[in-house]
Amino acid sequence: MQLGFGCARLGSASSGARHRDATRLVRDAVEQGVTVFDTADAYGAGASERLLGNALRGVRSQVTIATKGGYVFRPRTRAEQRIRRAVRAVAARRPMSGTPVPSGSAYGPQDFSPANLRRRLHDSLRRLRTDHVDLYQLHGPHELLPELLEELSDLVADGKVLRLGVGAESVSDAARWADVPGLDALQLPFGVLDPEAADDVFPAARARSVEIWARGVLGGGLLAAFDRDDPTMAGEPKRHQIAALRDLAAESGLDPYQLAVGFVRAHRDVSTVLLGIGSRGHLERNLELMRQPALDEDLVARIRRLGAQAVVAPIDASGERSS
Ligand SMILES: NC(=O)c1ccc[n+]([C@@H]2O[C@H](COP(=O)([O-])OP(=O)(O)OC[C@H]3O[C@@H](n4cnc5c(N)ncnc54)[C@H](OP(=O)(O)O)[C@@H]3O)[C@@H](O)[C@H]2O)c1
């Protein structure tokens, strides 16, 4: 099972990292043995692919690049991206100054027509400075498009894409795609906070030899937000589940991140553990977490029960929680 470097925030203004530091982080990751990078054309409206392509110059043949297409967006120029980063940096230093923070997501509507995807792939290859991507994924299709992979098979025949996949937004989308012929890899949410895919997707994927790439392993940042008492956690439905996970971690003599990565590593169907990495500290820590032994079956089973247990029963008229 391999670690995949999640590049969703790489080069984006919101990551807070300087271009130079983010480039160095990717190079450090390669030096430390990371060989899988997952990006998308829409991440930072092209900025993530551009930074990755630049950082991987000279080592392209040693790594696997996975990217995605399907969202309609206007690519940002380097100059625009520089301005966004500078404005963000000023706003972070002087949060009360009223400096307008660039806002708005690059994500727009989707277009999964083969003609559009061919154009998008062409642009991705240019930004990534490569003649092929190892995995090309449909980015978050909610609709099942059973013929599309077959229609894109010429990209594989031409060597521009080695394999085709889907980056599913939800477990239910992933479950429907798992059965589609021609699918090589499926990226989906799976982890201590979202264990459902083990039952709902893995068996079908296994039957078709579809590779599983797990994301959301650290709850898409929720574990870290809980740790720093982020105000957004007050309305977060999974906060009880995270609190229960922390109790279990304390009881087992591990920390919640060890449980989170160890849980995914205990599932042999998963080929790639994608972790969003924004700093050298997290890079080193995540490499260390990938080296730890997988969790034993009992702990895995207890983690899988946490979601159900963490649903707080409503308080009845007497003020007691109903059982
Ligand atoms: N539809 C799709 O296909 C789709 C959707 C979402 C994501 N993805 C892919 O999956 C990747 C991972 O995204 P995710 O949502 O699964 O994020 P995640 O890995 O669950 O969480 C990332 C967050 O956790 C923090 N973090 C990373 N390592 C940490 C550590 N050791 N200790 C504490 N905090 C740590 C990161 O902070 P720092 O930034 O400070 O390091 C970041 O805020 C993305 O980059 C992208 O490649 C794909």
The ligand as an SDF file (V2000), in Angstrom:
LIG
                    3D

 48 52  0  0  0  0  0  0  0  0999 V2000
  -13.4120   14.0480   -5.9570 N   0  0  0  0  0  0  0  0  0  0  0  0
  -12.1280   13.8080   -5.8130 C   0  0  0  0  0  0  0  0  0  0  0  0
  -11.5550   13.1510   -6.6350 O   0  0  0  0  0  0  0  0  0  0  0  0
  -11.3730   14.3370   -4.5960 C   0  0  0  0  0  0  0  0  0  0  0  0
  -12.0400   15.0830   -3.6080 C   0  0  0  0  0  0  0  0  0  0  0  0
  -11.2760   15.5180   -2.5010 C   0  0  0  0  0  0  0  0  0  0  0  0
   -9.9300   15.2190   -2.4090 C   0  0  0  0  0  0  0  0  0  0  0  0
   -9.3040   14.5100   -3.4030 N   0  0  0  0  0  0  0  0  0  0  0  0
   -7.8590   14.1650   -3.3360 C   0  0  0  0  0  0  0  0  0  0  0  0
   -7.5390   13.6680   -2.0500 O   0  0  0  0  0  0  0  0  0  0  0  0
   -6.4580   14.4330   -1.4830 C   0  0  0  0  0  0  0  0  0  0  0  0
   -6.5510   14.4590    0.0230 C   0  0  0  0  0  0  0  0  0  0  0  0
   -7.6870   15.2300    0.3780 O   0  0  0  0  0  0  0  0  0  0  0  0
   -8.5120   14.8610    1.6600 P   0  0  0  0  0  0  0  0  0  0  0  0
   -9.7940   15.5810    1.5590 O   0  0  0  0  0  0  0  0  0  0  0  0
   -8.5230   13.3880    1.7850 O   0  0  0  0  0  0  0  0  0  0  0  0
   -7.6550   15.4800    2.8110 O   0  0  0  0  0  0  0  0  0  0  0  0
   -7.0520   14.7220    4.0940 P   0  0  0  0  0  0  0  0  0  0  0  0
   -5.7920   14.0680    3.6810 O   0  0  0  0  0  0  0  0  0  0  0  0
   -8.1200   13.8920    4.7460 O   0  0  0  0  0  0  0  0  0  0  0  0
   -6.7760   15.9640    5.0220 O   0  0  0  0  0  0  0  0  0  0  0  0
   -5.9220   16.9640    4.6220 C   0  0  0  0  0  0  0  0  0  0  0  0
   -5.8110   17.9160    5.8030 C   0  0  0  0  0  0  0  0  0  0  0  0
   -5.1840   17.2520    6.8720 O   0  0  0  0  0  0  0  0  0  0  0  0
   -4.0210   17.9550    7.2730 C   0  0  0  0  0  0  0  0  0  0  0  0
   -2.9680   16.9760    7.5290 N   0  0  0  0  0  0  0  0  0  0  0  0
   -2.2540   16.2390    6.6650 C   0  0  0  0  0  0  0  0  0  0  0  0
   -1.4100   15.4340    7.3160 N   0  0  0  0  0  0  0  0  0  0  0  0
   -1.5980   15.6780    8.6310 C   0  0  0  0  0  0  0  0  0  0  0  0
   -1.0330   15.1440    9.8250 C   0  0  0  0  0  0  0  0  0  0  0  0
   -0.0970   14.2020    9.7850 N   0  0  0  0  0  0  0  0  0  0  0  0
   -1.4610   15.6110   11.0020 N   0  0  0  0  0  0  0  0  0  0  0  0
   -2.4160   16.5580   11.0650 C   0  0  0  0  0  0  0  0  0  0  0  0
   -3.0040   17.1000    9.9660 N   0  0  0  0  0  0  0  0  0  0  0  0
   -2.5840   16.6600    8.7680 C   0  0  0  0  0  0  0  0  0  0  0  0
   -3.6530   18.8470    6.1200 C   0  0  0  0  0  0  0  0  0  0  0  0
   -3.0960   20.0000    6.6400 O   0  0  0  0  0  0  0  0  0  0  0  0
   -1.9060   20.7420    5.8690 P   0  0  0  0  0  0  0  0  0  0  0  0
   -2.5140   21.2730    4.6030 O   0  0  0  0  0  0  0  0  0  0  0  0
   -1.4750   21.7760    6.8060 O   0  0  0  0  0  0  0  0  0  0  0  0
   -0.8280   19.7060    5.6210 O   0  0  0  0  0  0  0  0  0  0  0  0
   -5.0260   19.1140    5.4730 C   0  0  0  0  0  0  0  0  0  0  0  0
   -5.6510   20.2060    6.1190 O   0  0  0  0  0  0  0  0  0  0  0  0
   -6.5880   15.7990   -2.1570 C   0  0  0  0  0  0  0  0  0  0  0  0
   -5.3940   16.5490   -2.0730 O   0  0  0  0  0  0  0  0  0  0  0  0
   -6.9310   15.3710   -3.5560 C   0  0  0  0  0  0  0  0  0  0  0  0
   -5.7640   14.9450   -4.2150 O   0  0  0  0  0  0  0  0  0  0  0  0
  -10.0150   14.0560   -4.4770 C   0  0  0  0  0  0  0  0  0  0  0  0
  1  2  1  0
  2  3  2  0
  2  4  1  0
  4  5  1  0
  4 48  2  0
  5  6  2  0
  6  7  1  0
  7  8  2  0
  8  9  1  0
  8 48  1  0
  9 10  1  0
  9 46  1  0
 10 11  1  0
 11 12  1  0
 11 44  1  0
 12 13  1  0
 13 14  1  0
 14 15  2  0
 14 16  1  0
 14 17  1  0
 17 18  1  0
 18 19  2  0
 18 20  1  0
 18 21  1  0
 21 22  1  0
 22 23  1  0
 23 24  1  0
 23 42  1  0
 24 25  1  0
 25 26  1  0
 25 36  1  0
 26 27  1  0
 26 35  1  0
 27 28  2  0
 28 29  1  0
 29 30  1  0
 29 35  2  0
 30 31  1  0
 30 32  2  0
 32 33  1  0
 33 34  2  0
 34 35  1  0
 36 37  1  0
 36 42  1  0
 37 38  1  0
 38 39  2  0
 38 40  1  0
 38 41  1  0
 42 43  1  0
 44 45  1  0
 44 46  1  0
 46 47  1  0
M  CHG  2   8   1  16  -1
M  END
$$$$
